[in-house]
Amino acid sequence: MAPQDEGCESFQKRRHGGVARVIFIAGLCLATLVFAGLGIWQVQRRSWKLDLIARVEQRLKAPPVAAPGPAQWDGVTIPADEYRRVILQGRYLDAPETLTMAVTERGPGFWVLAPFRADAGFTVLVNRGFVPEGKRGLDERRKVVGEEARVVGLLRLSEPGGGFLRANDAIAGRWYSRDVAVIAQARQLGQVAPYFVDTDAATEPGPLPQGGLTQVSFRNTHLVYALTWLCLALMSAGAAAYLIRGRSEEPSES
């Protein structure tokens, strides 16, 4: 091969290698921006989560207020109302209770949802509390049908669709989440509140069902995710800087 051909081939290799390096550096720069954006987003999510936790803790300590009536239902939201302490005065309806799957500090079992007619003129599902798996029979828990009652508990928004990776099956009577609209339809209750109320331990002291077992906890791993994304951003930026510096230090061809 002639020296001129060898030089041309060498030039082509350097040229292709240079293009590949530029593309790789551009990819690293793009990755840096993406990772940095994800890290900043997680920092913002952490701030939002801490604010939510503070608001919920404040609600848990506040005195109970009257449960929202139909005129307020459209404005009931998770950020504004979830875990708010509320009061209901009325009576339990003569309708079947609904048992939905639950896992608590006492192990697996069921939440007992009973329809309740408030003196204010609306129907709401009341989660009376927890019963273990082997105690789901009617004879195992206190009877409340037709009973006048004052219910104090936490407002919870409906849980549509299902839970535990399974869909609710109204026909078979298998309930994996507290979907108030579907439960109300299955029990022919008519219009019900878009929320349910978890009773406190004073309203349902037990032994069965046992109230006051609402798990108020929020998973907050945003700081870990933020640090992970930001570290990846720094690594990508460092790698890009190293390649750029290495390219600038290459001897130029005369």
Stockholm file with secondary structure:
# STOCKHOLM 1.0

chainA/1-254         MAPQDEGCESFQKRRHGGVARVIFIAGLCLATLVFAGLGIWQVQRRSWKLDLIARVEQRLKAPPVAAPGPAQWDGVTIPADEYRRVILQGRYLDAPETLTMAVTERGPGFWVLAPFRADAGFTVLVNRGFVPEGKRGLDERRKVVGEEARVVGLLRLSEPGGGFLRANDAIAGRWYSRDVAVIAQARQLGQVAPYFVDTDAATEPGPLPQGGLTQVSFRNTHLVYALTWLCLALMSAGAAAYLIRGRSEEPSES
#=GR chainA/1-254 SS CCHHHHHHHHHHHHHHHHHHHHHHHHHHHHHHHHHHHHHHHHHHHHHHHHHHHHHHHHHHHSCCEECCCGGGGGGCCHHHHTTCEEEEEEEECSSCCEEEEEEETTEEEEEEEEEEEETTSCEEEEEEEEEEGGGCSGGGSCCCTTCEEEEEEEEEECCCSEETTEECBTTTTBBSSCCHHHHHHHTTCCSCCSEEEEECTTTCCSSSSBCCCCCCCCCCCHHHHHHHHHHHHHHHHHHHHHHHHHHHTSCCCC
#=GC SS_cons         CCHHHHHHHHHHHHHHHHHHHHHHHHHHHHHHHHHHHHHHHHHHHHHHHHHHHHHHHHHHHSCCEECCCGGGGGGCCHHHHTTCEEEEEEEECSSCCEEEEEEETTEEEEEEEEEEEETTSCEEEEEEEEEEGGGCSGGGSCCCTTCEEEEEEEEEECCCSEETTEECBTTTTBBSSCCHHHHHHHTTCCSCCSEEEEECTTTCCSSSSBCCCCCCCCCCCHHHHHHHHHHHHHHHHHHHHHHHHHHHTSCCCC
//
